[in-house]
């Protein structure tokens, strides 16, 4: 039985280009999540098992719960000249604008860019680009690639890809937990993935800074009068006070999302990057029949039907909250 629809077949040109590259630099989107990290690290380990030189590039900041799978995989030397046979392989990236700077520089210098992604908002095209919105995760797609290409199935790669799939499916509980995702997970366990110890790392080991950041964000937790929408957020000052980093905020959206009766959950955070205006980022999670992606796309964001994100220019969390909640109330008819 095929693990993917005919319309989402792996482009043969992508496999051929990847397999003949003497050096592969694997990246993901900026501020990577568990799927991005697991898929990138799993692909690096799979390529190394074939005897290819492969490293992660710009995979930072690493989310604390999944950082362990990336140990000693980051490229730390001087980047090679962008010419030649080096390729940049991007996973879980919905738009080229979200490439990390180091990877963008290599591509702009002439390195071929290969993409594996499962975002419904990804409209990129080309022989080196494989997009399958029916896939649960980029990790599932990398596992499918390895299986269909007949690559060696190593325990270390299986662990990383399990991390990717279990992250994006919410421990196999979200709507994207398809039969294909479960069959792929079973194949990874057959290849020596270790679900129990991996779950301990990912879901049962929270650092003190992460817990302090959660407490500060929860102090701002609010709910709409009709109980259909809940939101919370944190500032740059909260990050400093807690000792946490962006990598500790990945799962905070689960707090408003888990409230009974909530259809729309929003996590707000102050963002600042050198040379850019201050922004507030919104991470959205919705339950059917509500959809997250259409609202995100109104602001130039993207993601999945029920999980998406976008940013607005705003000088403070409060200012960004007013813009974002106003738009959400209007879009979803929230009281």
C-alpha positions as CSV (number, residue, x, y, z in Angstrom):
1,X,0.0,0.0,0.0
2,X,1.3,3.4,-0.9
3,X,1.9,5.8,1.9
4,X,1.1,8.9,-0.2
5,X,-1.4,9.9,-2.9
6,X,-0.3,9.9,-6.5
7,X,-0.3,13.7,-6.6
8,X,2.3,13.8,-3.8
9,X,4.8,11.4,-5.2
10,X,8.5,12.2,-4.5
11,X,10.0,14.0,-7.5
12,X,12.6,11.6,-9.0
13,X,14.9,14.6,-9.7
14,X,15.0,15.4,-6.0
15,X,16.1,11.9,-5.0
16,X,18.7,11.8,-7.8
17,X,20.1,15.2,-6.9
18,X,20.3,14.4,-3.2
19,X,21.9,11.0,-3.7
20,X,24.8,12.3,-5.9
21,X,25.7,15.3,-3.7
22,X,29.1,15.0,-2.0
23,X,28.0,17.5,0.7
24,X,24.5,18.2,1.9
25,X,23.7,21.0,4.3
26,X,20.3,20.4,5.8
27,X,18.3,23.3,7.2
28,X,14.8,24.1,8.3
29,X,12.8,27.2,8.9
30,X,14.0,29.9,11.3
31,X,13.0,29.3,14.9
32,X,12.6,25.5,14.2
33,X,10.1,23.4,16.1
34,X,10.3,19.7,17.0
35,X,9.3,18.5,13.5
36,X,11.9,20.7,11.8
37,X,14.7,19.6,14.1
38,X,13.8,15.9,14.0
39,X,13.3,15.8,10.3
40,X,16.6,17.7,9.6
41,X,18.6,15.5,12.0
42,X,17.0,12.3,10.8
43,X,17.8,13.2,7.2
44,X,21.5,14.0,8.1
45,X,21.8,10.7,9.8
46,X,20.2,8.8,6.9
47,X,22.6,10.5,4.4
48,X,25.6,9.7,6.6
49,X,24.5,6.0,6.6
50,X,24.8,6.1,2.8
51,X,28.4,7.4,3.1
52,X,27.6,11.0,2.2
53,X,28.9,14.1,4.0
54,X,25.9,15.8,5.7
55,X,25.4,18.4,8.4
56,X,22.7,20.6,9.7
57,X,23.0,24.3,9.0
58,X,21.4,27.2,10.9
59,X,19.2,24.9,13.0
60,X,18.8,27.3,15.9
61,X,17.7,28.1,18.4
62,X,17.1,24.5,19.2
63,X,13.8,23.8,21.1
64,X,14.9,22.6,24.5
65,X,12.8,19.4,24.6
66,X,14.3,18.0,21.3
67,X,17.8,19.5,21.3
68,X,19.3,16.2,22.2
69,X,18.7,14.7,18.7
70,X,20.9,17.4,17.2
71,X,24.0,16.7,19.2
72,X,27.2,17.1,17.1
73,X,25.4,17.4,13.8
74,X,25.8,21.2,13.2
75,X,28.2,22.4,10.5
76,X,30.9,24.4,12.4
77,X,33.6,24.9,9.8
78,X,33.9,27.6,7.2
79,X,31.2,27.3,4.6
80,X,32.4,26.0,1.3
81,X,32.2,28.2,-1.8
82,X,28.6,28.1,-3.0
83,X,29.6,26.7,-6.4
84,X,30.1,23.0,-7.1
85,X,28.1,20.1,-5.9
86,X,27.1,21.2,-2.4
87,X,23.3,21.2,-2.1
88,X,21.1,22.9,0.5
89,X,18.2,20.7,1.7
90,X,15.4,22.5,3.5
91,X,12.8,20.6,5.5
92,X,9.5,21.8,6.9
93,X,9.8,25.2,5.3
94,X,6.7,26.8,3.8
95,X,8.4,29.7,2.0
96,X,12.0,30.5,1.0
97,X,11.7,33.7,3.0
98,X,12.0,31.5,6.2
99,X,15.4,30.1,5.3
100,X,18.1,30.7,7.9
101,X,20.6,33.4,6.8
102,X,23.5,30.9,6.3
103,X,21.4,28.7,4.1
104,X,20.0,31.7,2.1
105,X,23.6,32.9,1.4
106,X,24.5,29.5,0.0
107,X,21.5,29.4,-2.2
108,X,22.0,33.0,-3.4
109,X,25.6,32.0,-4.2
110,X,24.5,29.2,-6.6
111,X,23.8,26.1,-4.5
112,X,20.8,24.1,-5.6
113,X,17.9,24.3,-3.1
114,X,15.9,21.1,-2.4
115,X,12.7,21.4,-0.3
116,X,10.6,18.8,1.6
117,X,7.5,20.3,3.2
118,X,4.0,19.5,4.3
119,X,2.5,23.0,4.8
120,X,-0.8,23.7,2.9
121,X,0.4,27.2,2.4
122,X,3.5,26.1,0.4
123,X,3.0,27.0,-3.3
124,X,6.6,26.6,-4.4
125,X,7.2,24.5,-7.5
126,X,10.0,22.8,-9.3
127,X,11.7,19.4,-9.7
128,X,13.6,19.7,-6.5
129,X,10.6,20.6,-4.4
130,X,8.3,18.0,-2.8
131,X,5.2,19.3,-1.0
132,X,2.6,17.0,0.5
133,X,0.0,18.7,2.7
134,X,-1.5,15.3,3.4
135,X,1.6,14.3,5.4
136,X,1.5,14.7,9.2
137,X,4.9,16.2,9.3
138,X,8.2,16.7,7.5
139,X,9.5,13.8,9.6
140,X,7.0,11.5,8.0
141,X,8.1,12.6,4.6
142,X,11.8,12.1,5.3
143,X,10.9,8.6,6.5
144,X,8.9,7.9,3.4
145,X,11.8,9.1,1.3
146,X,14.2,6.8,3.0
147,X,11.8,3.9,2.7
148,X,11.0,4.4,-1.0
149,X,14.7,5.1,-1.9
150,X,15.9,2.0,0.0
151,X,18.3,3.8,2.2
152,X,19.8,2.1,5.3
153,X,17.5,2.5,8.3
154,X,19.6,3.4,11.4
155,X,18.5,3.6,15.0
156,X,19.7,7.2,15.4
157,X,17.7,8.3,12.3
158,X,14.7,6.5,13.5
159,X,14.8,8.3,16.9
160,X,15.1,11.7,15.2
161,X,12.2,11.0,12.8
162,X,10.1,9.7,15.7
163,X,10.7,13.0,17.5
164,X,9.5,14.8,14.4
165,X,6.3,12.9,13.9
166,X,5.3,12.7,17.6
167,X,6.0,16.5,17.9
168,X,3.8,17.6,15.0
169,X,1.0,15.1,15.8
170,X,0.9,16.1,19.5
171,X,1.9,12.7,20.7
172,X,-0.3,11.1,18.0
173,X,-3.4,12.9,19.2
174,X,-3.9,15.8,16.7
175,X,-6.1,15.7,13.6
176,X,-3.1,15.0,11.4
177,X,-2.5,11.6,13.0
178,X,-3.4,9.7,9.9
179,X,-3.0,6.0,9.2
180,X,0.0,6.8,7.1
181,X,1.6,8.6,10.0
182,X,0.9,5.6,12.3
183,X,2.3,3.2,9.8
184,X,5.4,5.3,9.4
185,X,5.8,5.4,13.2
186,X,5.5,1.6,13.3
187,X,8.2,1.3,10.7
188,X,10.5,3.6,12.8
189,X,9.9,1.4,15.9
190,X,10.8,-1.6,13.8
191,X,14.0,0.3,13.0
192,X,14.8,0.7,16.7
193,X,13.2,4.0,17.5
194,X,12.6,4.2,21.3
195,X,9.2,5.8,22.1
196,X,9.4,5.6,25.9
197,X,12.8,7.3,26.5
198,X,12.2,9.8,23.7
199,X,8.9,10.8,25.4
200,X,10.8,11.3,28.6
201,X,13.1,13.8,26.9
202,X,10.3,15.6,25.0
203,X,7.3,15.7,27.2
204,X,8.3,14.8,30.8
205,X,11.5,16.9,31.3
206,X,10.8,20.6,31.7
207,X,13.6,23.0,32.6
208,X,13.2,25.5,35.4
209,X,13.5,28.5,33.0
210,X,10.8,27.0,30.8
211,X,8.5,26.5,33.8
212,X,9.1,30.0,35.0
213,X,8.3,31.4,31.5
214,X,5.1,29.3,31.5
215,X,4.1,30.8,34.8
216,X,4.6,34.4,33.5
217,X,2.6,33.7,30.3
218,X,-0.2,32.0,32.3
219,X,-0.5,35.1,34.4
220,X,-1.8,36.7,31.2
221,X,-4.2,33.9,30.3
222,X,-7.6,35.3,29.2
223,X,-10.8,33.9,27.6
224,X,-13.5,35.6,25.5
225,X,-16.9,36.1,27.0
226,X,-18.4,33.3,25.0
227,X,-15.6,30.9,26.0
228,X,-14.7,30.1,22.4
229,X,-11.3,31.9,22.3
230,X,-8.4,31.9,24.8
231,X,-5.1,33.6,24.6
232,X,-1.9,34.4,26.5
233,X,1.5,35.9,25.8
234,X,4.9,36.9,27.0
235,X,7.3,39.8,26.5
236,X,11.0,40.1,25.9
237,X,11.2,41.1,29.6
238,X,9.6,37.9,30.6
239,X,12.2,35.9,28.7
240,X,14.9,37.8,30.6
241,X,13.3,37.4,34.0
242,X,12.7,33.7,33.6
243,X,16.1,33.0,32.0
244,X,14.3,31.3,29.2
245,X,14.8,31.6,25.4
246,X,12.5,31.3,22.4
247,X,13.4,27.6,22.4
248,X,11.5,27.2,25.7
249,X,8.2,28.6,24.3
250,X,7.3,25.9,21.8
251,X,4.5,24.2,23.8
252,X,3.0,27.1,25.6
253,X,0.1,27.2,23.1
254,X,-1.1,24.0,24.6
255,X,-2.4,25.8,27.7
256,X,-5.1,27.9,26.1
257,X,-5.7,25.2,23.6
258,X,-6.6,22.7,26.3
259,X,-9.4,24.8,27.9
260,X,-12.8,23.2,27.6
261,X,-14.9,24.8,25.0
262,X,-12.1,26.8,23.4
263,X,-12.2,26.7,19.6
264,X,-9.4,29.2,18.9
265,X,-6.2,29.4,21.0
266,X,-3.6,32.1,20.5
267,X,-0.1,32.5,21.9
268,X,1.4,36.0,21.5
269,X,5.0,36.9,21.9
270,X,7.2,40.0,21.4
271,X,9.8,39.6,18.7
272,X,12.8,41.7,17.9
273,X,15.4,41.2,15.2
274,X,18.3,43.5,14.4
275,X,17.4,46.1,11.7
276,X,13.7,45.3,11.7
277,X,10.8,47.0,13.5
278,X,9.5,45.3,16.7
279,X,6.8,42.7,16.0
280,X,4.3,40.5,17.9
281,X,4.0,37.0,16.6
282,X,0.7,35.1,16.9
283,X,0.6,31.3,17.0
284,X,-2.9,29.9,16.3
285,X,-4.5,26.6,17.0
286,X,-8.1,25.9,16.1
287,X,-10.7,23.1,16.4
288,X,-13.0,22.3,13.5
289,X,-15.0,23.9,12.1
290,X,-12.7,26.8,12.7
291,X,-9.6,27.2,10.6
292,X,-6.3,28.9,11.5
293,X,-4.7,29.2,8.1
294,X,-7.1,31.7,6.5
295,X,-6.6,34.3,9.2
296,X,-2.8,33.8,9.2
297,X,-2.7,34.3,5.4
298,X,-4.5,37.6,5.8
299,X,-1.4,38.9,7.5
300,X,1.1,37.2,5.2
301,X,1.6,34.2,7.5
302,X,1.1,30.5,6.8
303,X,1.0,27.0,8.2
304,X,-1.6,24.3,8.3
305,X,-5.4,24.4,8.3
306,X,-5.6,24.0,12.1
307,X,-2.2,25.4,13.1
308,X,-0.7,28.5,11.7
309,X,1.1,31.7,12.6
310,X,1.8,35.3,11.5
311,X,3.4,38.5,12.8
312,X,2.3,42.1,13.0
313,X,4.4,45.2,13.4
314,X,3.8,46.5,17.0
315,X,5.9,48.2,19.6
316,X,4.7,46.1,22.5
317,X,2.8,43.0,23.4
318,X,-0.3,45.1,24.3
319,X,-0.3,46.9,21.0
320,X,0.1,43.6,19.0
321,X,-2.6,42.0,21.1
322,X,-5.1,44.7,20.2
323,X,-4.4,44.2,16.5
324,X,-4.4,40.4,16.5
325,X,-7.4,39.9,18.9
326,X,-9.4,42.5,17.0
327,X,-8.8,40.7,13.7
328,X,-9.6,37.3,15.4
329,X,-12.8,38.5,16.9
330,X,-14.0,39.9,13.6
331,X,-12.9,36.8,11.6
332,X,-14.4,34.2,13.9
333,X,-17.4,36.2,15.2
334,X,-16.1,36.1,18.8
335,X,-18.1,37.8,21.5
